[in-house]
């Protein structure tokens, strides 16, 4: 409702009475209620600035308020008379849709009607009906700047530009292509230590040199080692490595000893290649491994300063970009008369509650128009010529998550702009290359989630997003935008007291190591039932610090390995990929570890029967489940598409 349609009624002397008859006017004001006047209806109504809720009748204390009472523990039972539509309990009536403004905001939309009994989509990869058992201490709102398409567009452009800088530096200084997805892992690794203000780009890290980026660039010097299938490929790779190592030592400021060692080993390898033409693929690979061990330390020594320069340059450019984005964001909020420093946060009590989504203390500015249209089964959202896409099923999923989690937009006036920001953020984070980032966002198969929930009470994902989550309660990377769709914030800053959790982190070594340290701290502190089931790659050459730490943990109750190529993951691009590409085979083994405190072990013990059920779930192929399937499913899809077309043309 616009400002000219209502005003706050000041100087009202009427006392608001609670069910017990006590005066509670001050308490209602503290809870966000104000008495306003509707010019259109010519009568007063009551508005809550925290929840955007409006009532014709005077509000009554004891009503469930999602801000002050997330669980509804203090809510009075709803009366039977008000149980129908428009009732809030306690005999209070919502202002009906016909009594609201008839026109929605620029991002409001109506969903196409579907025939009764018809499913919205045939293959579902989530279960949003599972209630959480994750308990936390009540927490206050967060001071993240609220998302806006204009700022998100600027962030996307600068992040793309930063990727280009990284590509140019690797090419100009080392003559190599950037290691695949190394920039994505750099973003993940930096966020483990970053204390900056931007949700995506790092700006306040110690150390400045990223261990992840340094390690991955070094691994590709002097050349990138690819997977080898045939003997001739192995021979060519050995020759190229020897030639590149000698060229690098000759062109860099190497010590005399380094030049001597590399030159001797390269000449010895070349002589061996000339005289031995009957060697097998294994012989060539063994020789390559020997050459790398002999020349590797010397090559690393001459390239060290250059690679550190690449890492430092990218970080400092990122810091400058964060400053620009922050300033533009603050200017936008200032133009909307939104104060950042004076934002009020509701008081929290020292009590345990079931976990609830992230809430922002800074109000959201008005949102610009985002256009929506459908191309077959794809929802296309466009802002200033920049289009993002999501399939219809996941678009409906985002609508449900938004309905469950968002409290500041009951009429969905900001829904489309926030969906655009959400998809754009993840698109930019994981890059635009073919299949780029899909592995870092990969999810467990649906049968595995079902087994985890049934056998071990799992109801929460520690690493997910609104796009790939299975449960409606999860932690994710971007609380400022994901919170509107159910995110509980980044897991490393999430501290549950009890509950059963699944953790399938992005395969970034620094992030996985920080995750395990956080698990052990939580398990050490809590005496309530607490359980974490962790899925990490079975990397043994060398073993990752996270895997080594978990295997030595006193909280480890069970460990098993699912062999490579015998299980699947759900694609990280499941919201846009073809159904036939929804699942892919894991090329490495997956280690599954159970970390539980004593109470968690007593409640969710990994018994032989439960473990067997989990292994059976892994044997169910998601490709079979996600295939086009039966004739009935295809008929359903056809009917839904027909109704959508009729709706768009006004026939329904």
N, C-alpha and C positions, 0 to 999 in steps of 0.2 A: 504494500500500500504506500503510495507516495505521500510526501509530507503535507501537501495541500489537502489531503483527504482526512487527516486526523490531527489531533493535537492532544497533548497531555493535559488532563484536568488538574489544575493546581488548587490548593486551598480547600480540598475536599475534606469536610469535617466528619464524614461518616466513619464509624469504626467498623473494621472488618472482624467478624467474630469467628473463632474456631469452633469445632464441634463441642468443645467443653465450655464455651461461653467466654473465654478469655480474650482480651484485646491483643491483636497480632498485626496491626498495621505496619509497624516497623519491620517485623520479620518478613512480611510479604514484599516490602520494598527491597530488603536485602536479598530476597530470592529472585529479584528481577521484575516484579510485577508493577505495572503503572496503569492508572485509570486514564483512558483516552476518549476522544469524542469523534464519532463517525458523522461527517457532514452529509454523506449520502443517505444514511439511515436515520439521521437526526436523533441519535441516542448514544449513550456511553457504552464502552466495552473495555475489556481488560487485556493488556498485552504484556508478554514476558520477553524482555530484550535478550535473554540468554538462549531461549529455545525458539523464538519467533512464534510462539503459541498465542492465540487470541481467543477470548471467551466473551460471550454476552453476559453470563452470570458472574457474580463476584467469586473469585477463586477461594478455595477452602484449603487450609493447611492440612497436611497429611496426605495430599495427592502425590503420586510418584513423580519426582522431578529428576531427570537424567543427569543434571549437573551436580546437585547436592546429594543425590541418593542414587548412584548408578545401578544398584541392584534392585531398587524398589523395596528395600527392607522395611522402610518406614511408611510405606503407602497404605492408605486405608482401603479396605475392600470395596470394589465397585458395587453400586446398588443395582438391584435387578431391573429397576425402571430404566436405567440408562445404558443397558447392555447393548443396544443396537448401534447402528452407524451414527457417528457424530457424538457418541458418548465418551466421556473421559473418566467415568466413575464419580462417586460422590454427588450424583445428580447433576453434574455440570454438562453443558452442551457446547460443542465446538461451533464456531461460526461456519455455517454451511458453505459449500462451494458457490451456490447461487448468491450468497451474501458477500462473497469476496469480489474483488475486481474481476471483471469478465475476461480481460486480456492478461495473459501471462507475460513474463519477461522475454527478452530476446532469445534466451536459450531454452525456453519451455518447449515441451513437445508432448504429443499424444501418441500412445502406443497403438499400432494397428490391432483391430479386434480379431480374435481367433474363434473358430467354432467351438462350442462347448465339448469338452471331453478330448479335444485334440491336444497333444503335447506341443510345447513351444519349439522343441528341437528333439531329435531322435537319439543323439549320443551325448550324454552328460558326463563331464569330467570333474564334477565337484559335488559335495553334499553340504549345503548351507543350513541344513536342519540340525546338525550335530551341535549340541550345546557344550560350552567350555567347562572344564574342571580346573582351569588355571586361575589361581588366586594370587592377588598382589596386594600391596599396601596402597591405599588410596593416594593418588598423585594429582598434582595441580596441572593446570593447562600449560602448554608450551608456547614459547615466544617466537616461533618460526614466522617468517613473513608469509602471508597467505598467497597462494598461487594466482597467477594472472596470465592469460595467453600472450600478451605483449611482452612480458618479461621472459616467459618460457621460450618464445620465438627468438629473443635476443640470446638467451643462454644456449639454445640449439645452434645458432649461427656461430657463436664464439667457440663452442666445443668442437664443431666441425672444422673450424679454422685451426684449432689447436692440434687436431689429428693431422691436418695437412702439414703443419710445422714439424711434427714428429716424423712424418714420412720423409720430408725434405732433409732433415738433419741426419737421419740414418743413411739416406742415399748419398748425400754430399760428403759426410765425414767418414763413413765406413764402407760405402759402396754396396750396401745390402738393403733389401726390403725390410720394413719393420716386422719383427716376429708376429705371427698371426695372433690376434687378440691380446697382444701384450699391452696395448693401450687400455683395453677394458680391465685387465687385471691390475694395471697401475691405478686406475680409479678406485677399484675395490681395496687394494692394499693401502693406498693413501688415506682412505676414509677410516681405517682402523686407528690411525694416529692423528688424524686431522682434527683441529679444534676451531676451524674456521666457521664462517657463517653461511656459506653456500651449500645447498643440499647435494650438489653433484661435483663441482670442481674443488680441488683442495687449495688451501691458501695459508694454512698455519700448521706446518708439519715439522717434526723433528725425528729423524734427520731429514735434511733437504733431499739428499740422494736416495732415490727409491731402491731398496734391495731387489724388488721384483723386476723393475724395468732394467736395472743394471745386469741382473743375472740372465734375463732372457735375451738381451742384445748381445751379451758376451757369448752366449751359447751359439749364436749364429755367425761368429767371427772365427776364421776368415770367410767361411762359406756356410750356408745352411745345409744341414745333413737331413736328407729326405729318407723316406722308407724305401727299402730296396727289395725287389722281388727276384731279379735275375742276375746272373754272373756278370754280364757285360755292364750293367748299371753299376755294380759294385766296383768294377775296374775303373770306370770313368770317374766315379766319386772319389776314389783314392787318388787318382791323378790330379783332379781339380783341387783337392785339399792340399796336396803337396805343393802344387804350383802357387796357390793363393798364399800359403804360409810363407814361402820364400819371398814372394813379392812384397808382402806386408813388412817383413823384417828388413828388407833392403830399402824400403821407402820411408821407414819410421826411424826415430832416434833410439835405436836399440844399442845395448852394450856389446862390446866385442865378443864376450862369452856367449851371449844370446845368438848373435849372428853365426858364430862357429857351430853351436849345437844344432840350430835349425838347418843350416846349410848342409852339414854332414848327414843328418837324418833324411833330408829331402833327396840328396844325391843317392843315398843308399836305397831309398824307396824306388827312385826312377830306374836304377840299375836292375833292381829285382823285377820291375814290371817289364823291362826289355828282354830279360832272359827266361822268365818263367811264364809260358803261355798256357800251361795246363792246370793252373791254380783254380780252385773252386770258389764259389761265392763266399763260403765261410773263411777261406784263406785270405781273400781280399779284405773282408770285414775285420779279421783279426789284425791284419797289417795296418789298417786304418786306425784301429783302436790303439795300437802300439805307437803310431806316429802322433796321434793326438796327445797321448800321455807324455811323449818326449818334447813336443813342440808347444803344447798348450800353455804351460806356465810362461813361456817367453812371449808368445803371442798376446796373452792377457796383459803382461807387463807393459808392452808398448801401446796397447789399445786402451788401457785403464783411464788415463786422463781424458781422452777423447769421449769415451762412453759416459764418464761422470759429467762431462760438459753437456752432453745431450740431456741427461736426466735433470741437471740443474736448470738448463735453459727452459725445458718444458714446464718445470715447476714454477719458475718465476713468471713465465707468460701466463700460466694459470692464475697466479696470484693477482696479476694486473687485470685479468678478465673478471675475476670475482669482485674486485673493487668497482669496476664499471657496472656490473649487473646490480650490485647492492645499491649503488647511487641511483640508478634508474628506477629501482624498485621503491626506494624511499621517496623519490620525487613523485612517483605515481600515487603513492598512499597520501602524500601531503596534498596533492591536488584534490583528492577525495575527502580531505579534512579528517584523515585517520591518523591519530597519534600513536607512534610506536612505543615511545618511552613511558607514556602514562597509561598503558593498557592494564586493565584491572584483571586480577586472577581470583577466582572464588576460593574461599578458605577450604582447606581439606582437613579431615579428621584423621586421627591415628587409629585406623581400623582396617580390617581386611575385607576386600571386595573381590568379586569375580572380575577378571580383566575386562577393560572396555577400551574403545578406540581412542586414538590421540585427539585431543581437543586443542584448538589454537586460542590464545588469549587476545590476539589482534584480529579485529573484525575484517571480513572480506570486503574488498572494494566492489563497486558495480562491475559486472562482467560484460565484455563486448559480445556481439552476435557471432555465433558459430553455426555455420550451415550444416545441415544433415540431409543426406539422401542415401538410398540403398541401391546397390548394383547387384542384382541377384541376391546372394546370401551375405553380402558384405555391406557393413555400415561405413559410410564415408563422411568424415567430419572435416570441414574446411574453414581455415581462418587465414585471411589475407593471402590467399593463394596456396598456403601450405596445407596439404591434405594428409590425414592419417586414416588408417583403415583398421577395422576389427570385424570379425565375422559376427553374424547375427546372434549366435548362441552366447558368445562372450559379451556382446553388447547388453543382452538381457541379464547376464550375470552381473555386470557392473551396475545395472539399474537396481537389482535386488540388494547388492552390497551397499549401495548408496542409500537405499530406503532403510536398511537396517542400522546404518552407522551415522549418517549425517543428521545433525540436529539444527543447523542454521539455515536450511533451505527446504522447508516442508513442501513447497510448491514446485520444486525441481527447476527453478529459474536459472540456477547456475550449473545445472547438471552437465549440459553439453560442453560448456567451456572447461569444466574440470575434467571431463573425459578426454578432451583434446589435449589438455596439459599432461595428463597421466600417460597417455600413449606416446606423446611426443617425447616425454622425459625418458622413457625406457627405450624408445627407438634411437635416441641420440646416445644414450649410455652404451648400448651394445653395438652401435655402428650400423652401416647400411650395406655392408658386403653380403654376398650370398651365404646364407646360413651363419653369418657372424653373430656371436653372442648366444646362439641357441643352446650351446653346451653349458654356458654359465647360468642359464635360466632353466635348465632341465629339471623335470619333476618326476617323482615316483609314479609308477602305474597306478591306476584306480584300484585294482584288486589288492595291491599292497597297502594302500591307505585304508581300505575296508578291513583288512586283517589287523592292521595296527590299532584301529579303533575298537574292533570287536574283542581282540585278545589282550590288548595292553592299555585300553582306555585312552588312547591318544586322541586329543581333540584340538591340538594347536601345532602350527608349523613355525619353526624358528626362523626359517629363511624362505620367503615367498614373495609374492606380489599380488595385487588384485587380479592380474591377468592369469596367473598360473596356480593360484591357491586352490586347495581342495576344501578346507574348512573356511568358515567365515571369520575365524579368529587366527591371526598370524602376525609375525613381525616382518618388516620390509625395510628397504633402504631409504625411502623418501617419506618421512612422516608428514611433511607439509602438504603433500597431495594425496598420498595413500591413506591418510587418516580418515578422509571423507568416505573411503571405501572399506573401512574395517581394520586398517593396520594399527597395531599396538606400538609402533615405532621400531627403531633399530634394535636388534636383539642384544647387542653388547651394552645397551643402556636400559634393558628390560630385566627386572629382577623379580621373578615369580617366587612365591613362598611354597606353593605346592601345585601339583598337576602332572600330567603325562604329556611329553612333548616329542615331536619328530624334528630332526635336524638334518637337512640335506644341503649343506652350504655350497656356494660357488667354489670351484676348485682353485682357490688362491691360497697358497701356503701360509702367508702371514695372517689372513683372515681365519683360516681353520685353526691355527695355533692360538689366536686370541679367543676364539670360540671355546676351545677346551679349557683354557684358564678360567673363563667366565663360568663354565659348567661346574668346575671344581669349587670355585668360591661359593656358588649358590648351594651346592650340595653340602658343603661344610657348614654353612650358616643355618640351614633349615632342619627342623626336626619333624616337619610335616611330610607326608608322602610326596616325593619328588623323583621323577624319572625322565631320562633323556635317551632316546634311541637315535643313534647317529649313523649316517650313511656317508662314507668318504671313500675315495678311490684307493685301491690296494696298490699303492706305489711303494716298491721295495728297493729300487735301484736309483738313488738311495732312498730309504724310508723317510717319509715326511715327519717333521717334529711333532705335528698334531697326533699322528698315528702312534708314534713311539710313546708320547706322553699318556695317551689313553690306555695303551696296553700295560703301562706301569702304574696306572691309577688304582688307588685302593677302593674306588667306587665302581670299578669294572666288575659286572656280574656275569656277563656272557659275551662271547665274540664269535662271529661266523663270517664266512666269505662266500659271496655269490660269484661263481666263475665268469670270466669274460666271455662274451658272445652267447651266454646262456640266460641273459636277462635284458630288460629294456628300460629306457627312460622316455618320459613324455617330452616332446620338443619344447624348447623355450619360446618358440614362435607359434605355439599352439593356437593363439588368438587370431592368427592370420594364415597359417599354412594350410595346405590341402589335407583332407582327412587321411589320405594314404601316407602322408609324411608325418603324422601325429606322433608315431613311436619310432625309435631307432635303437639298434643294438648297441650295448655298451662294449667298447673295445678294450676295456680293462676290467679287472675284478673289482667288486665293491665290498669293502669291509663294513660289517654291521656290528656296532658295539652298543652295549647296554650299560649306561652309567646311572646308578641309583643309590640313594641313601638307604638306610636300614628300613625306614617306614615305606619308602617307595618299593623296595625289594619285597617286603611282606605283602604289599597290595598288588603289584604287577610283576611278580616273579617270572622270569623267562624260562618256564618249564619246557620239558621236551615236547609236550603236546602243542604248546603255543608256538614254539619255534618251528615245528613241523607245518603248522597252518600257515605261517608266514612264508616258508619256502614253497609251499604249494601255490600260494598267491603269486609268487614270482614266476611260476611256470605257465601262468595264463598269459597268452600273448595279447597285448593291446591291439595289435594289428587286426586280429580276428574280431575283437570287440568293436573296433572303429571302422570296419569295412561297411560299404553301403548296405549290406545285409538284406533284410527281407523286403518283400514287395510292399508290405504294410508301411514300413518306414519310408519308402520312396513316395507312397501315396500321401502320407502325412505331410512330407515336405512340399509336394506339389500343391496340396490344398492350402497350406500356409502361405506359399508364394502367391497363389491366386487371390487370397483374401487381402494380402498386403497390397497388391496392385489395385484391387478394387477400392481399398481404403484411400490410397494416394490419389485416386481419381474421383473420390467423393461418392462412390457407389455404395459404400457400407457406412 
